[in-house]
Amino acid sequence: MIVSDLNPSEDLHPWRRFVAIGDSFTEGIGDPDPTVPGGNRGWADRVAEQLASASPDFSYANLAVRGRLIGQINDEQVEAALELQPDLITLCAGGNDVTRGGNPDFIADELDSMVKRLSRDGATVVLFTGPDIGETPVLGTLRGRVAIFNENVHTVALRHDAVIADLWALRQLHQKPMWAPDRLHFSALGHHTIAAMVLDSLGVQHSLDPTTPEPAASTTWRQARAGDIDWAREHLFPWVMRRVRHQSSGDGVSAKRPLAAPVFGKANGPVPKD
């Protein structure tokens, strides 16, 4: 649902306070921007910018921290989010647990208890399915487990009347430009595409134009293997070593927007280039 211009005087949606909780996906990792709090923009900032453009008194907080497991999000972010008295909450949690071998059913049970708490005051809650990672190096082996988790997410959403933002169904995410160089997080273009999908799922008009990345340049077998080696050295090996050492990329990191505050953003900025 795209419009070329949004009139701030028009009441295009019912929400006045948006709080986002989760892990690196919601923090915006993969979409660096030194002009925003925390240095990463991401889909949640983009959604907040669009919602704020239609509501002068709109405020936004983002409590997400990279590397957090679902239990940590539950312990550290849920009550903090409720204290901000939001009427719109996005929750993406469980992805890190699935990639570390967690049982999708047990993860969903914890998600269910979180959504029950988050919706107690009547806030709209948005849940995310995991993306289809079948073609993704390393993570592709987890595709079946992600699919099971996604079915559980749909069940939780039905039980608590939550909105589903369906990353699995967003087929554009299969394209290479949608992913950051680490192949684990989304690029600026990926976050832009996801933000538009979230707003569409909420039935909100927005100015995020759809975009189709240019086809990836063809590479020789030798170039592709060299790229894989560089990626493994720069991104995969450090990720594996953190797992072995029981470390997290979020150690020492705090939420980038811990308080609900007005949004001064780029709602009508250019579409990111692939």
Disulfide bonds with the S-S distance in Angstrom:
none
